[in-house]
Amino acid sequence: MQNTNQEHERSLHHSASDDIQEKIVEVVLFCCGLVSVLTTIGIIAIISQVTWEFFQKVPISKFLFDTEWTPLFSDQHFGIWPLINGTLLTTAIAMLVAIPLGLSSAIYLSEYAQPKVAAILRPAVELLAGIPTVVNGYFALLFLTPLLRSFLPLEIFNALSAGIMMGVMIIPTVGSISLDAISAVPRALREGAYGLGITKLEAIFKIVLPAALSGIIASIILGISRAVGETMTVLIAAGQQPKLTLNPMESIETMTAYMAQISGGDSPRNSINYDTLYAVGAVLFLMTLALNIFSHWFSNRFKEKYE
């Protein structure tokens, strides 16, 4: 009886000790999550505060409807559209490169490649994501631009080279997530399609890709967010001339390139130039937030569930 009581006491002691350890782990994890939330709230608060100060100095009508961006000149203009134009132009070029190449690589690795080949090629494709963006920027400027200038009338700094290089950078993002989405489609759907007598290519485009559509779209939107937020490549290869143009052969300036230009300068705090940094950052934040919200909505709306 005494041994039984001792074992019972030890069991209670261990149970209490385990409960304490679980509580400690729970508190630590909660604090880690809270740090992320508070950091995000702090960033939003600071951006909102300085952006509000900017709009006390510059009417929002000039920010939204002016077609020139020259805050560093004596004749100051604060129209955001030239920077948005440059950002969207390079992003569009990048996605024209990244979507077909990334999706094609995902289809090949999932549906055609032998397991040993896929095990080699997938890390090789993802290795592109590990190259520093400053290296990609100088590669675009010193190799890709001279190559394209041999048969196209490009300016030294241009949107085309920067966009193409960004597209190559985004291939692993689109390809990796699309590959996971395609691989998650049950094998039974493919076998059922083959049983109906359709070819493998038809099964891919009529069965597999529609079933993996939510994941593929999520990868594309994530790639767009990556392109919109890219800094060094466009700063080095695209130039610093904000203008409203759809000509990819001309020099442009993106929102991130302007922010890098200002943050590396001597703009004093509370100056108009300093405030433009946060105003442009607020627009960039809203763009990426809208993309993330749309991605989340689309993934939940069209997500396929298999038992």
C-alpha positions in Angstrom: 0.0 0.0 0.0 2.9 2.4 0.8 4.5 1.7 -2.5 1.2 2.4 -4.3 0.9 5.7 -2.5 4.5 6.7 -3.4 3.9 5.8 -7.0 0.7 7.9 -7.0 2.5 10.8 -5.4 5.3 10.6 -8.1 2.7 10.4 -10.8 1.0 13.6 -9.4 4.4 15.3 -9.2 5.3 14.4 -12.8 1.8 15.5 -13.9 2.2 18.9 -12.2 5.7 19.3 -13.6 4.5 18.5 -17.1 1.7 21.1 -16.7 4.2 23.7 -15.6 6.4 23.0 -18.6 3.5 23.1 -21.0 2.4 26.5 -19.5 6.0 27.9 -19.9 6.1 26.7 -23.5 2.7 28.2 -24.2 3.7 31.5 -22.7 7.0 31.6 -24.7 5.2 30.8 -27.9 2.5 33.4 -27.2 5.2 36.0 -26.6 6.9 35.1 -29.9 3.6 35.5 -31.7 2.9 38.7 -29.9 6.3 40.2 -31.0 5.3 39.7 -34.6 1.9 41.3 -34.1 3.3 44.2 -32.2 6.0 44.7 -34.8 3.5 44.9 -37.6 1.3 47.3 -35.6 4.3 49.5 -34.9 5.3 49.6 -38.6 1.7 50.5 -39.6 1.5 53.2 -36.9 4.8 54.8 -37.9 4.0 54.7 -41.7 0.5 56.1 -41.0 1.8 58.9 -38.8 4.5 60.2 -41.2 2.2 59.7 -44.2 -0.4 61.9 -42.4 2.3 64.5 -41.8 3.1 64.4 -45.5 -0.5 65.0 -46.5 -0.6 68.0 -44.2 2.1 69.6 -46.5 1.0 68.2 -49.9 -2.7 68.0 -50.9 -3.8 64.5 -51.6 -5.2 65.7 -54.9 -1.7 66.5 -56.1 -0.5 63.1 -54.9 -3.2 61.2 -56.7 -3.7 63.3 -59.9 -0.4 65.0 -60.7 1.5 63.1 -63.5 5.0 64.2 -62.4 7.2 63.1 -59.5 10.0 65.5 -58.8 10.2 66.0 -55.0 14.0 66.5 -55.2 13.9 69.3 -57.8 13.3 73.0 -57.2 10.0 72.7 -59.1 8.5 70.0 -56.9 5.7 67.7 -58.1 4.3 64.8 -56.0 2.3 62.8 -58.4 2.7 59.1 -57.4 1.7 57.6 -60.8 5.1 57.7 -62.5 6.5 55.5 -59.7 3.4 53.2 -59.8 3.8 53.0 -63.6 7.5 52.0 -63.3 6.6 49.4 -60.6 3.8 47.8 -62.6 5.8 47.9 -65.9 8.7 46.0 -64.5 6.4 43.6 -62.6 4.4 42.8 -65.8 7.6 42.0 -67.7 8.8 39.9 -64.8 5.6 37.9 -64.6 5.7 37.3 -68.4 9.0 35.6 -67.8 8.3 33.9 -64.5 4.8 32.5 -65.1 5.5 30.3 -68.2 8.9 29.2 -67.1 8.0 28.6 -63.5 4.7 26.7 -64.4 6.4 24.7 -67.1 9.2 23.7 -64.7 6.6 22.6 -62.2 4.7 20.6 -64.7 7.8 18.9 -66.0 9.1 18.0 -62.5 5.7 16.7 -61.3 4.5 14.9 -64.4 7.4 14.0 -66.7 10.7 13.9 -64.8 12.0 10.7 -63.3 12.4 10.9 -59.5 16.2 10.9 -59.7 16.1 13.7 -62.2 13.5 15.7 -60.2 15.6 15.3 -57.1 18.5 17.0 -58.9 16.6 19.7 -60.9 14.4 21.0 -58.2 17.2 22.2 -55.9 18.9 23.6 -58.9 15.9 25.7 -59.8 15.4 26.8 -56.2 19.1 27.8 -56.1 18.1 30.9 -58.2 16.3 32.3 -55.1 19.6 32.3 -53.2 21.4 34.6 -55.5 21.7 38.1 -53.9 19.5 40.6 -55.7 22.4 43.1 -56.1 24.2 40.5 -58.1 21.2 40.1 -60.3 21.0 43.8 -60.7 24.6 44.1 -61.9 24.2 41.1 -64.2 21.2 42.8 -65.8 23.1 46.0 -66.2 26.5 44.7 -67.4 25.5 41.6 -69.3 21.8 41.5 -70.2 21.5 45.1 -71.2 24.5 45.1 -73.6 23.2 41.8 -75.1 19.7 43.2 -75.7 21.2 46.5 -77.0 22.9 44.6 -79.8 19.5 44.2 -81.5 17.1 46.6 -79.6 17.3 50.4 -79.2 17.5 50.2 -75.4 18.7 53.0 -73.1 21.5 52.1 -70.7 19.0 51.9 -67.8 15.7 50.3 -68.9 12.7 48.5 -67.6 13.1 45.5 -70.0 16.4 44.2 -68.6 15.3 44.8 -65.0 12.0 43.1 -65.6 13.6 40.0 -67.3 16.1 39.6 -64.5 13.3 39.9 -61.9 11.4 37.3 -63.8 14.3 34.9 -63.6 14.5 35.6 -59.9 10.8 34.8 -59.4 10.9 31.5 -61.3 11.7 29.5 -58.1 8.7 31.2 -56.3 6.2 30.4 -58.9 7.7 27.0 -59.8 8.1 25.7 -56.2 4.6 26.6 -55.0 3.0 25.4 -58.2 4.9 22.1 -58.0 3.5 21.6 -54.5 0.0 22.4 -55.7 0.2 20.0 -58.7 1.8 17.2 -56.6 -1.1 17.5 -54.1 -3.6 16.5 -56.8 -4.6 12.9 -56.1 -3.2 10.2 -58.4 -6.7 8.8 -58.8 -7.8 11.8 -60.9 -5.0 11.2 -63.3 -5.7 7.5 -63.5 -9.4 8.2 -64.1 -8.5 10.5 -66.9 -6.2 8.0 -68.5 -9.0 5.4 -68.2 -11.2 7.6 -70.3 -8.6 7.4 -73.1 -7.3 11.0 -73.0 -3.6 11.7 -73.5 -1.2 12.7 -70.7 -1.0 16.3 -72.0 -4.8 16.6 -72.1 -5.0 15.2 -68.5 -2.5 17.8 -67.3 -4.4 20.8 -68.8 -7.9 19.6 -68.4 -7.7 17.7 -65.0 -4.5 18.4 -63.1 -4.0 22.2 -63.6 -7.7 23.1 -62.9 -7.6 21.0 -59.7 -4.4 22.8 -58.6 -5.6 26.2 -59.8 -5.9 27.8 -56.3 -2.3 26.9 -55.5 -1.0 28.1 -58.9 -2.8 31.4 -58.6 -1.4 31.8 -55.1 2.1 31.3 -56.4 1.6 33.8 -59.1 0.2 36.4 -56.7 3.2 35.7 -54.4 5.5 36.2 -57.3 3.8 39.5 -58.1 4.3 40.7 -54.5 7.9 39.6 -54.8 8.3 41.7 -58.0 6.5 44.7 -56.6 8.8 44.7 -53.5 12.1 44.1 -55.3 14.6 46.9 -54.8 18.2 46.4 -55.8 17.6 44.9 -59.2 15.4 47.8 -60.4 17.6 50.4 -58.6 20.7 49.2 -60.5 19.3 48.2 -63.9 16.1 50.3 -64.4 17.3 53.7 -63.6 16.0 56.7 -61.5 13.8 58.6 -64.0 10.2 58.5 -62.9 8.0 58.8 -66.0 4.6 57.7 -67.3 5.5 55.3 -70.1 4.7 51.9 -71.4 7.9 51.6 -73.4 10.1 49.0 -71.6 13.2 50.3 -73.5 13.2 53.5 -71.5 14.6 54.3 -68.1 12.0 54.3 -65.3 11.9 54.4 -61.5 10.0 52.2 -59.2 8.6 52.9 -55.8 11.2 50.7 -54.1 14.0 52.3 -56.1 12.9 55.8 -55.0 12.7 54.7 -51.4 16.2 53.3 -51.6 17.4 56.5 -53.1 15.9 58.7 -50.4 16.9 56.4 -47.5 20.5 56.5 -48.6 20.6 60.2 -48.9 20.9 63.2 -46.5 17.2 64.1 -46.2 16.7 65.5 -42.7 13.9 64.2 -40.5 10.5 66.0 -40.9 11.6 67.4 -44.3 9.3 67.0 -47.2 11.7 64.6 -48.9 11.8 62.5 -45.7 8.0 62.4 -45.6 7.8 61.2 -49.2 9.6 58.1 -48.2 6.8 57.1 -46.0 4.0 58.2 -48.4 5.4 56.0 -51.1 5.9 53.2 -48.6 2.3 53.5 -47.6 1.2 53.0 -51.2 3.5 50.1 -51.6 2.1 48.6 -48.4 -1.5 48.9 -49.5 -0.6 47.3 -52.9 1.0 44.3 -51.3 -1.8 44.1 -48.7 -4.4 44.0 -51.5 -2.5 41.3 -53.3 -2.3 39.2 -50.1 -6.0 39.6 -49.3 -6.9 38.6 -52.9 -4.6 35.6 -52.7 -6.2 34.5 -49.5 -9.7 35.0 -50.8 -9.0 33.2 -54.1 -7.3 30.2 -52.4 -10.2 29.7 -50.0 -12.8 30.3 -52.7 -11.5 27.9 -55.2 -9.6 25.4 -53.1 -10.2 21.8 -54.0 -10.7 19.4 -51.1 -10.1 15.7 -51.5 -11.1 12.9 -49.1 
